[in-house]
């Protein structure tokens, strides 16, 4: 059987065990010279290695990844993140939530603060796949103003483990580098763990009681107003 290029078939052995003879290859005296395929194969691997070394390796995109299994049905876990009542039960004392693309996902950690300084002000849902996934943009806390002027984004996924428990995974990405970006990353690496822990507690001991938290915030807000 004829093969492309006029060489005999290499068979089924590994490349290192084959020696191919090309009919058109001659030495200076006109004799046909055998071409060792093993030598070519090793040369190819060496070339590929050198190319890999020469091409800069790009670092993986920085991200925060967290997950937790909560003692809640898929419906209950979904409602905890996609309704105001759900958010208030574990995340923050107040919120504006409308789970649709472009709808508000505004989480007010400090509801008594001036507009724009309450927490995750003016955040929006970017994508909503019912009972499976939501994504939303996110900002830094008010004490990091340079980073707060920018936006990152968060993806949450919901997967039922059984009929009484649900796995919630969180992926937070879109980070810059250095300065307040690094401080914000460190802050949320800790904060998201706390948020998910509170979500788990919500389905064990009940909704969060924000009374003491709000009393502390009122003192802080009143003190800040008195200084102006």
Backbone as numpy.savetxt, mean C-alpha at the origin, in Angstrom:
# Nx Ny Nz CAx CAy CAz Cx Cy Cz
15.23 -33.56 -40.69 14.37 -32.38 -40.69 15.26 -31.14 -40.69
14.93 -30.17 -41.53 15.72 -28.94 -41.60 15.26 -27.97 -40.54
16.24 -27.24 -39.92 15.95 -26.25 -38.89 16.45 -24.90 -39.33
15.81 -23.85 -38.82 16.17 -22.49 -39.17 17.63 -22.24 -38.86
18.36 -21.68 -39.83 19.76 -21.37 -39.62 20.69 -22.47 -40.08
20.14 -23.61 -40.50 20.98 -24.66 -41.04 21.76 -25.43 -39.99
21.27 -25.50 -38.71 21.99 -26.25 -37.69 21.19 -27.48 -37.30
21.88 -28.49 -36.81 21.20 -29.71 -36.39 20.45 -29.46 -35.10
19.34 -30.18 -34.86 18.53 -29.96 -33.67 19.29 -30.28 -32.40
19.14 -29.48 -31.36 19.89 -29.69 -30.13 19.37 -30.83 -29.27
18.19 -31.39 -29.55 17.65 -32.46 -28.74 17.01 -31.92 -27.48
16.79 -32.79 -26.51 16.12 -32.41 -25.28 17.05 -32.22 -24.10
18.36 -32.38 -24.31 19.31 -32.20 -23.21 19.45 -30.74 -22.87
19.92 -30.43 -21.64 20.17 -29.03 -21.25 21.20 -28.40 -22.16
21.16 -27.09 -22.32 22.05 -26.40 -23.25 23.51 -26.72 -23.00
23.92 -26.96 -21.74 25.33 -27.16 -21.46 25.86 -28.48 -22.00
24.97 -29.41 -22.40 25.43 -30.70 -22.90 25.39 -30.78 -24.41
25.01 -29.70 -25.10 24.86 -29.72 -26.54 26.04 -29.04 -27.22
26.48 -29.60 -28.31 27.47 -28.95 -29.17 26.85 -28.88 -30.56
26.62 -27.68 -31.05 25.99 -27.49 -32.35 27.05 -27.28 -33.42
26.82 -27.82 -34.60 27.72 -27.63 -35.72 27.01 -26.82 -36.79
27.50 -25.61 -37.08 26.92 -24.75 -38.10 27.64 -25.01 -39.41
26.85 -25.30 -40.48 27.45 -25.65 -41.77 28.20 -24.49 -42.39
27.85 -23.24 -42.06 28.47 -22.10 -42.70 29.66 -21.53 -41.95
30.18 -22.24 -40.88 31.27 -21.72 -40.08 32.56 -22.43 -40.44
33.60 -21.70 -40.87 34.86 -22.29 -41.33 36.03 -21.58 -40.69
37.17 -22.31 -40.59 38.40 -21.65 -40.16 39.13 -21.11 -41.38
40.37 -20.62 -41.20 41.10 -20.00 -42.31 41.43 -21.00 -43.41
41.54 -22.30 -43.08 41.86 -23.31 -44.08 40.63 -23.83 -44.80
39.45 -23.34 -44.38 38.23 -23.79 -45.04 37.54 -24.94 -44.35
38.15 -25.43 -43.24 37.52 -26.55 -42.55 36.34 -26.06 -41.70
35.33 -26.92 -41.58 34.18 -26.60 -40.75 34.59 -26.68 -39.28
34.29 -25.62 -38.52 34.68 -25.56 -37.12 33.45 -25.80 -36.23
33.54 -26.71 -35.28 32.42 -26.92 -34.34 32.27 -25.74 -33.40
31.04 -25.40 -33.07 30.76 -24.29 -32.15 30.17 -24.87 -30.86
30.88 -24.72 -29.76 30.46 -25.29 -28.48 29.32 -24.47 -27.89
28.14 -25.07 -27.78 26.97 -24.34 -27.31 27.06 -23.99 -25.83
27.77 -24.86 -25.07 27.94 -24.59 -23.65 28.68 -23.28 -23.42
29.71 -23.02 -24.25 30.47 -21.78 -24.13 29.58 -20.58 -24.40
28.74 -20.69 -25.45 27.82 -19.60 -25.77 26.83 -19.36 -24.64
26.36 -20.45 -24.06 25.36 -20.32 -22.99 25.95 -19.60 -21.77
27.16 -19.95 -21.39 27.80 -19.29 -20.25 28.11 -17.83 -20.58
28.47 -17.54 -21.83 28.73 -16.16 -22.22 27.45 -15.33 -22.15
26.33 -15.96 -22.55 25.04 -15.27 -22.48 24.69 -14.94 -21.04
24.86 -15.91 -20.12 24.55 -15.68 -18.71 25.44 -14.59 -18.12
26.72 -14.59 -18.53 27.63 -13.56 -18.03 27.20 -12.18 -18.52
26.79 -12.09 -19.77 26.33 -10.82 -20.32 25.08 -10.32 -19.61
24.16 -11.24 -19.32 22.94 -10.87 -18.61 23.26 -10.36 -17.21
24.23 -11.02 -16.55 24.61 -10.59 -15.21 25.22 -9.20 -15.23
26.10 -8.94 -16.19 26.73 -7.63 -16.30 25.70 -6.54 -16.58
24.70 -6.88 -17.42 23.65 -5.92 -17.72 22.83 -5.61 -16.47
22.54 -6.64 -15.67 21.76 -6.43 -14.44 22.52 -5.55 -13.46
23.84 -5.72 -13.40 24.64 -4.89 -12.50 24.66 -3.45 -12.98
24.70 -3.26 -14.30 24.82 -1.91 -14.87 23.54 -1.11 -14.71
22.37 -1.80 -14.70 21.08 -1.09 -14.60 20.76 -0.82 -13.15
20.53 0.44 -12.76 20.22 0.75 -11.36 18.95 0.06 -10.90
18.96 -0.47 -9.69 17.79 -1.12 -9.12 16.96 -0.07 -8.38
15.69 0.05 -8.76 14.81 1.04 -8.14 14.20 0.46 -6.87
14.28 1.21 -5.78 13.75 0.74 -4.51 12.24 0.60 -4.58
11.71 -0.34 -3.80 10.26 -0.53 -3.74 9.59 0.71 -3.17
8.39 0.98 -3.64 7.62 2.13 -3.15 7.34 1.98 -1.65
7.63 3.04 -0.89 7.41 2.99 0.55 5.92 2.96 0.85
5.53 2.11 1.80 4.11 1.98 2.14 3.99 1.49 3.57
2.83 1.77 4.16 2.46 1.22 5.46 1.43 0.13 5.21
1.68 -1.05 5.73 0.75 -2.17 5.56 0.39 -2.74 6.93
-0.90 -2.80 7.22 -1.41 -3.33 8.47 -2.59 -4.25 8.16
-2.85 -5.18 9.05 -4.06 -5.99 8.92 -4.51 -6.48 10.28
-5.79 -6.81 10.37 -6.34 -7.29 11.63 -7.58 -8.12 11.31
-7.86 -9.08 12.15 -9.10 -9.85 12.04 -10.00 -9.41 13.19
-11.21 -8.99 12.85 -12.15 -8.51 13.85 -13.32 -9.48 13.99
-13.88 -9.53 15.19 -15.01 -10.41 15.46 -16.30 -9.75 14.99
-16.42 -9.64 13.69 -17.59 -8.96 13.09 -17.88 -9.58 11.74
-19.15 -9.55 11.38 -19.51 -10.00 10.04 -18.95 -9.03 9.01
-18.92 -9.46 7.77 -18.47 -8.58 6.70 -19.31 -7.31 6.65
-20.62 -7.45 6.81 -21.50 -6.28 6.78 -21.16 -5.28 7.89
-20.90 -5.80 9.09 -20.61 -4.92 10.23 -19.25 -4.25 10.07
-18.25 -4.99 9.59 -16.92 -4.41 9.38 -16.98 -3.34 8.29
-17.73 -3.61 7.25 -17.89 -2.64 6.16 -18.57 -1.36 6.67
-19.63 -1.52 7.43 -20.37 -0.36 7.96 -19.50 0.47 8.89
-18.56 -0.16 9.59 -17.70 0.57 10.51 -16.85 1.60 9.78
-16.52 1.35 8.53 -15.67 2.27 7.76 -16.44 3.13 6.77
-17.69 2.84 6.52 -18.39 3.53 5.43 -19.62 4.31 5.89
-19.81 4.44 7.21 -20.90 5.25 7.74 -20.37 6.14 8.87
-21.05 7.25 9.10 -20.65 8.12 10.21 -20.74 7.37 11.53
-21.83 6.65 11.73 -22.01 5.91 12.97 -20.87 4.90 13.18
-20.46 4.28 12.11 -19.38 3.31 12.21 -18.06 3.98 12.58
-17.75 5.09 11.95 -16.49 5.80 12.24 -16.47 6.28 13.69
-17.58 6.83 14.16 -17.65 7.33 15.53 -17.52 6.19 16.55
-17.85 4.99 16.16 -17.80 3.86 17.09 -16.39 3.43 17.43
-15.36 3.87 16.64 -14.00 3.42 16.94 -12.89 4.38 16.52
-13.15 5.29 15.56 -12.07 6.05 14.93 -11.96 7.47 15.48
-13.06 8.20 15.51 -13.04 9.62 15.86 -14.40 10.03 16.41
-14.45 11.12 17.19 -15.72 11.53 17.79 -16.73 12.12 16.81
-16.29 12.50 15.62 -17.24 13.00 14.63 -16.67 12.77 13.23
-17.53 12.77 12.24 -17.10 12.51 10.86 -18.22 12.89 9.90
-17.83 13.10 8.67 -18.77 13.25 7.56 -18.39 12.19 6.54
-19.29 11.23 6.31 -18.97 10.07 5.48 -20.10 9.80 4.50
-19.74 9.72 3.22 -20.69 9.34 2.17 -19.95 8.41 1.22
-20.16 7.12 1.38 -19.35 6.10 0.70 -19.72 5.97 -0.78
-19.26 6.92 -1.56 -19.40 6.91 -3.02 -18.15 7.58 -3.59
-17.85 7.31 -4.82 -16.68 7.92 -5.44 -16.84 9.44 -5.43
-15.87 10.12 -4.84 -15.94 11.57 -4.69 -16.66 12.03 -3.45
-17.29 11.12 -2.73 -18.01 11.47 -1.51 -17.05 11.78 -0.37
-17.48 12.55 0.63 -16.59 12.93 1.73 -16.22 11.75 2.62
-14.96 11.75 3.03 -14.47 10.85 4.07 -13.67 11.72 5.03
-14.40 12.51 5.80 -13.80 13.52 6.66 -13.87 13.04 8.11
-12.69 12.84 8.69 -12.58 12.27 10.03 -12.13 13.37 10.99
-12.98 13.71 11.93 -12.71 14.84 12.82 -12.21 14.33 14.18
-10.91 14.27 14.31 -10.29 13.86 15.57 -10.53 14.93 16.64
-10.53 16.19 16.21 -10.77 17.33 17.11 -11.91 18.16 16.54
-13.15 17.75 16.76 -14.29 18.42 16.13 -14.45 19.89 16.51
-13.91 20.30 17.68 -14.06 21.68 18.10 -13.01 22.63 17.57
-12.05 22.11 16.81 -10.99 22.96 16.25 -11.55 23.76 15.07
-10.84 24.80 14.64 -11.29 25.56 13.47 -11.35 24.69 12.23
-12.19 25.06 11.30 -12.31 24.32 10.04 -10.95 24.19 9.37
-10.68 23.01 8.88 -9.39 22.75 8.25 -8.34 22.21 9.20
-8.66 22.22 10.51 -7.69 21.76 11.52 -8.30 20.68 12.41
-9.37 20.07 11.95 -10.09 19.11 12.80 -9.55 17.69 12.69
-8.76 17.43 11.70 -8.24 16.08 11.48 -8.05 15.85 10.00
-8.73 14.83 9.48 -8.67 14.56 8.05 -9.76 15.36 7.34
-9.61 16.68 7.33 -10.58 17.56 6.69 -10.51 17.40 5.17
-11.67 17.48 4.54 -11.76 17.54 3.07 -11.22 16.31 2.35
-11.14 15.16 3.03 -10.74 13.93 2.35 -11.93 13.35 1.57
-11.61 12.57 0.54 -12.64 12.04 -0.35 -12.42 10.55 -0.64
-13.52 9.84 -0.87 -13.42 8.47 -1.37 -12.91 8.50 -2.81
-11.91 7.70 -3.10 -11.39 7.59 -4.46 -12.02 6.41 -5.21
-12.31 5.34 -4.49 -12.92 4.16 -5.11 -13.74 3.42 -4.05
-14.82 2.81 -4.49 -15.68 2.04 -3.59 -16.12 0.78 -4.32
-15.72 -0.38 -3.79 -16.19 -1.67 -4.30 -16.94 -2.32 -3.13
-18.27 -2.29 -3.16 -19.06 -2.67 -1.99 -18.65 -4.01 -1.37
-18.46 -3.96 -0.05 -18.13 -5.12 0.78 -16.77 -5.74 0.44
-15.98 -5.02 -0.38 -14.66 -5.55 -0.75 -13.53 -4.54 -0.52
-13.70 -3.30 -0.99 -12.58 -2.36 -0.97 -13.06 -0.93 -0.98
-12.34 -0.09 -0.24 -12.48 1.36 -0.37 -11.08 1.96 -0.46
-10.97 3.10 -1.12 -9.74 3.87 -1.07 -10.10 5.33 -0.90
-9.21 6.09 -0.26 -9.47 7.50 -0.01 -8.15 8.24 0.10
-8.18 9.55 -0.19 -6.97 10.33 0.01 -6.82 10.67 1.48
-5.61 11.11 1.86 -5.32 11.31 3.27 -4.28 12.41 3.42
-4.29 13.06 4.59 -3.32 14.13 4.83 -2.61 13.94 6.16
-1.60 14.75 6.40 -0.84 14.70 7.65 -1.57 15.46 8.74
-1.22 15.24 10.00 -1.84 16.00 11.10 -1.46 17.48 11.04
-2.23 18.35 11.70 -1.99 19.79 11.60 -0.60 20.25 12.06
0.06 19.49 12.92 1.37 19.91 13.41 2.50 19.66 12.40
2.13 19.10 11.22 3.10 18.90 10.14 2.56 19.60 8.88
2.58 20.93 8.86 1.87 21.69 7.82 2.39 21.48 6.41
3.69 21.29 6.24 4.22 21.10 4.89 3.70 19.80 4.29
3.74 18.74 5.05 3.21 17.46 4.56 1.69 17.50 4.47
1.04 18.25 5.37 -0.43 18.32 5.37 -0.96 18.96 4.09
-0.17 19.81 3.47 -0.60 20.44 2.22 -0.59 19.45 1.05
0.03 18.28 1.24 0.08 17.24 0.22 -0.98 16.17 0.51
-1.05 15.17 -0.34 -1.99 14.06 -0.14 -1.30 12.72 -0.39
-1.61 11.76 0.49 -1.28 10.36 0.24 -2.60 9.64 0.00
-2.57 8.30 -0.13 -3.85 7.61 -0.26 -3.79 6.25 0.43
-4.97 5.81 0.86 -5.13 4.61 1.67 -6.09 3.66 0.96
-5.76 2.38 0.98 -6.63 1.33 0.44 -6.97 0.37 1.56
-8.26 0.13 1.77 -8.73 -0.85 2.74 -9.44 -1.98 2.01
-9.13 -3.22 2.39 -9.80 -4.38 1.81 -10.43 -5.21 2.91
-11.57 -5.81 2.57 -12.36 -6.56 3.54 -12.55 -7.98 3.01
-12.19 -8.96 3.83 -12.30 -10.36 3.41 -12.90 -11.17 4.55
-14.06 -11.80 4.32 -14.64 -12.61 5.40 -13.77 -13.83 5.68
-13.49 -14.05 6.96 -12.75 -15.25 7.37 -13.74 -16.39 7.58
-14.82 -16.09 8.23 -15.96 -17.00 8.37 -17.19 -16.13 8.56
-18.31 -16.73 8.98 -19.54 -15.93 9.07 -19.57 -15.01 10.29
-18.53 -15.05 11.15 -18.51 -14.19 12.32 -17.23 -13.36 12.45
-16.35 -13.41 11.49 -15.11 -12.63 11.57 -14.67 -12.18 10.18
-13.97 -11.04 10.15 -13.56 -10.41 8.90 -12.13 -9.92 9.02
-11.35 -10.15 7.97 -9.99 -9.60 7.91 -10.04 -8.25 7.21
-9.43 -7.24 7.85 -9.33 -5.90 7.28 -7.86 -5.61 7.05
-7.50 -5.29 5.81 -6.11 -4.95 5.50 -6.04 -3.49 5.06
-4.95 -2.83 5.45 -4.76 -1.41 5.17 -3.43 -1.21 4.47
-3.45 -0.46 3.37 -2.25 -0.15 2.60 -2.22 1.36 2.38
-1.20 2.03 2.94 -1.10 3.49 2.88 0.16 3.85 2.11
0.02 4.52 0.97 1.16 4.79 0.11 1.06 6.20 -0.49
2.03 6.51 -1.37 2.08 7.84 -1.97 2.98 8.79 -1.22
4.04 8.27 -0.58 4.89 9.06 0.29 6.01 9.78 -0.45
6.32 11.00 0.01 7.53 11.67 -0.41 8.70 11.24 0.46
9.81 11.95 0.35 11.01 11.56 1.08 11.56 12.73 1.89
12.10 12.42 3.07 12.79 13.40 3.88 11.86 14.35 4.62
12.44 15.13 5.54 11.70 16.19 6.23 10.41 15.72 6.87
9.36 16.48 6.67 8.07 16.16 7.28 7.45 14.89 6.70
7.85 14.50 5.50 7.35 13.24 4.94 7.74 12.08 5.85
8.99 12.05 6.27 9.45 10.95 7.13 8.75 10.99 8.49
8.56 12.18 9.02 7.86 12.31 10.31 6.41 11.84 10.18
5.77 12.18 9.06 4.38 11.77 8.85 4.28 10.26 8.69
5.22 9.69 7.97 5.23 8.23 7.80 5.35 7.53 9.15
6.28 8.00 9.98 6.47 7.41 11.31 5.21 7.56 12.15
4.59 8.74 12.06 3.36 8.99 12.82 2.26 8.00 12.44
2.02 7.82 11.15 0.92 6.96 10.73 1.26 5.47 10.83
2.53 5.13 10.80 2.89 3.74 11.02 2.44 3.30 12.41
2.51 4.22 13.36 2.03 3.95 14.72 0.51 4.14 14.80
0.01 5.24 14.22 -1.40 5.60 14.37 -2.34 4.56 13.75
-2.00 4.04 12.58 -2.90 3.06 11.95 -2.99 1.78 12.77
-1.89 1.41 13.42 -1.96 0.26 14.31 -2.95 0.49 15.44
-2.94 1.71 16.00 -3.88 2.06 17.07 -5.33 2.06 16.56
-5.53 2.59 15.36 -6.88 2.64 14.79 -7.44 1.23 14.62
-6.64 0.34 14.09 -7.12 -1.03 13.88 -7.33 -1.76 15.21
-6.49 -1.47 16.19 -6.72 -2.04 17.52 -8.06 -1.56 18.09
-8.37 -0.27 17.90 -9.65 0.26 18.37 -10.83 -0.36 17.62
-10.63 -0.64 16.33 -11.68 -1.33 15.57 -11.95 -2.71 16.17
-10.88 -3.41 16.50 -11.05 -4.75 17.09 -11.77 -4.66 18.43
-11.37 -3.69 19.27 -12.00 -3.52 20.59 -13.48 -3.17 20.45
-13.80 -2.38 19.39 -15.19 -1.96 19.21 -16.12 -3.17 19.12
-15.65 -4.27 18.50 -16.49 -5.45 18.34 -16.36 -6.44 19.49
-15.56 -6.06 20.49 -15.43 -6.91 21.69 -16.11 -6.25 22.88
-15.81 -4.96 23.11 -16.33 -4.26 24.30 -17.38 -3.20 23.96
-17.62 -2.95 22.69 -18.64 -1.99 22.30 -18.04 -0.70 21.76
-18.89 0.24 21.32 -18.41 1.50 20.72 -17.58 2.33 21.68
-16.71 3.14 21.12 -15.84 4.03 21.88 -16.66 5.11 22.58
-16.30 5.41 23.83 -16.89 6.52 24.56 -15.91 7.69 24.49
-16.30 8.75 23.80 -15.42 9.88 23.56 -15.55 11.00 24.59
-16.29 10.79 25.66 -16.58 11.86 26.61 -15.30 12.48 27.19
-14.43 11.65 27.71 -13.20 12.15 28.32 -12.30 12.82 27.28
-12.20 12.21 26.11 -11.38 12.77 25.03 -11.86 14.16 24.64
-13.17 14.33 24.49 -13.73 15.62 24.10 -13.53 16.67 25.18
-13.58 16.26 26.46 -13.35 17.20 27.55 -11.91 17.71 27.53
-10.97 16.82 27.26 -9.57 17.22 27.16 -9.35 18.15 25.97
-9.99 17.84 24.85 -9.85 18.68 23.66 -10.43 20.07 23.90
-11.55 20.15 24.64 -12.16 21.45 24.90 -11.21 22.35 25.71
-10.56 21.79 26.70 -9.59 22.56 27.47 -8.46 23.05 26.58
-7.97 22.16 25.73 -6.88 22.53 24.83 -7.31 23.61 23.85
-8.51 23.46 23.27 -9.01 24.45 22.31 -9.26 25.80 22.99
-9.80 25.78 24.22 -10.05 27.03 24.95 -8.73 27.75 25.28
-7.72 26.96 25.64 -6.41 27.55 25.95 -5.80 28.18 24.71
-5.94 27.50 23.59 -5.39 28.02 22.33 -6.11 29.31 21.93
-7.42 29.35 22.12 -8.21 30.54 21.77 -7.85 31.72 22.67
-7.54 31.45 23.95 -7.22 32.52 24.89 -5.90 33.20 24.57
-5.02 32.49 23.89 -3.71 33.04 23.54 -3.79 33.99 22.34
-4.87 33.92 21.62 -5.00 34.75 20.41 -5.40 36.18 20.77
